[in-house]
Every structure is written in structure tokens, then in C-alpha cells.
Amino acid sequence: MTYQHAELAAGRWHKMSLAEQLGNIGSEVSRARRAEGKQEERFKAATDRALELFDLTLSDVRWRGRLLEIGRARELFCDALYGGKEYGATLASLEPYFDRFALFAQARKGH
């Protein structure tokens, strides 16, 4: 399989904390939201990267006890991509969830 995040897929991703992983996914969610309806190529690239990072996170054995939550976040992301038909999710509504992880990870690195 070819990864867009080849360096991360090669092992660096699995050295990050869960907060760092979800914060990075959130960066792609934000990029997708900003491009949505305006720049289709950028939107598609950001959504593809986010899904790849979700899958890398789900494959991280350290999070076995968190797979339901991570999988549900991925499901809501996919719902947002397809118009929120199942759960009413939007990319904008998902950003605060991921932002909290990014802020937490950033605060922990400062200590």
C-alpha cells in the first residue's frame, strides 16, 4: 500500500500519543473544511489524508481499548463527507472535538 504519510506509516505515527494522533487528524479535518465547496482537489486530498491517519490510528495496538471511540469519530467524519445524512455531522461540527486533542498535546509538549 502507498501512503501519503509514508514517514508516519513507517513507524513514527505509532510513537505519537493518542492526543497527537487525533490532533493531526484534526488538522486534516480543518483543511478539508476550509476547501469544502471551493477547492475540490484540496478537499479530496485532505479527506484522503484524514482517512489514512484514522486508519493508522486504528491500527495502533496501544489504543485497543479506544477503538470504539476512534472508529466512531471516523464514522462521523465520513458522515460529514456525505452530507451528514446519518448523524447530521459537518466538518465544522467535528473541529472542536479534534481541536481539544491538539491543544492538549501541545500543552503536554510544553512541559
C-alpha positions in Angstrom: 0.0 0.0 0.0 1.2 3.5 -0.8 0.8 6.1 2.0 0.6 9.8 1.6 2.1 10.0 5.0 4.9 7.5 4.3 7.2 8.6 7.1 4.4 8.4 9.6 3.2 5.0 8.3 6.7 3.7 8.6 6.5 3.9 12.4 6.7 7.5 13.5 2.9 7.6 13.9 2.9 4.8 16.4 5.3 6.8 18.6 2.9 9.7 19.0 0.4 9.9 21.8 -3.3 9.5 21.1 -3.8 13.2 21.5 -1.1 13.9 19.0 -2.6 11.5 16.5 -6.1 12.9 16.9 -4.8 16.4 16.8 -3.1 15.7 13.4 -6.3 14.1 12.1 -8.0 17.3 13.2 -5.6 19.3 11.1 -6.7 17.4 8.0 -10.4 17.9 9.0 -9.8 21.6 9.2 -8.0 21.7 5.8 -11.0 19.8 4.3 -13.5 22.2 5.9 -11.7 25.2 4.5 -11.5 23.7 1.0 -15.1 22.2 1.0 -17.1 23.6 -1.8 -14.3 25.8 -3.0 -11.2 23.8 -4.0 -12.2 20.3 -4.8 -8.7 18.9 -5.3 -7.5 20.2 -1.9 -10.7 19.0 -0.3 -10.2 15.5 -1.7 -6.5 15.4 -0.7 -7.3 16.5 2.9 -10.1 13.9 3.2 -7.9 11.2 1.9 -5.1 12.1 4.3 -7.5 12.3 7.2 -8.9 8.8 6.4 -5.3 7.5 6.1 -4.5 8.9 9.5 -7.7 7.5 11.0 -6.7 4.0 9.7 -3.1 4.4 11.1 -4.6 5.3 14.5 -7.0 2.3 14.4 -4.1 0.0 13.6 -2.1 1.2 16.6 -2.3 -1.6 19.2 -1.9 0.8 22.1 -5.5 2.0 21.6 -7.3 -1.3 21.7 -9.5 0.0 24.5 -10.3 3.2 22.5 -11.1 1.6 19.1 -14.9 2.2 19.5 -14.3 6.0 20.1 -11.8 6.3 17.3 -14.0 4.3 14.9 -17.0 6.4 15.8 -15.0 9.6 15.1 -14.1 8.2 11.7 -17.7 7.3 11.1 -18.8 10.8 11.9 -16.1 12.2 9.6 -17.4 10.0 6.8 -21.0 11.1 7.6 -19.9 14.7 7.3 -18.2 14.0 3.9 -21.5 12.5 2.6 -23.7 15.4 3.7 -24.5 14.4 7.3 -27.3 12.1 6.2 -27.0 9.6 9.1 -25.9 11.7 12.1 -26.1 15.3 10.9 -22.3 15.7 11.2 -20.4 18.5 9.4 -16.7 19.1 9.2 -17.2 22.3 11.2 -19.1 20.5 13.9 -16.2 18.0 14.2 -13.4 20.6 14.5 -13.9 21.4 18.2 -13.6 17.7 19.1 -10.2 17.4 17.4 -9.0 20.8 18.5 -9.1 19.7 22.1 -6.7 16.9 21.4 -4.3 19.2 19.5 -4.4 21.7 22.4 -3.8 19.0 25.0 -0.9 17.5 23.0 0.6 21.0 22.5 0.3 21.8 26.3 1.9 18.4 27.2 4.9 19.1 24.9 5.4 22.4 26.7 6.1 20.6 30.0 
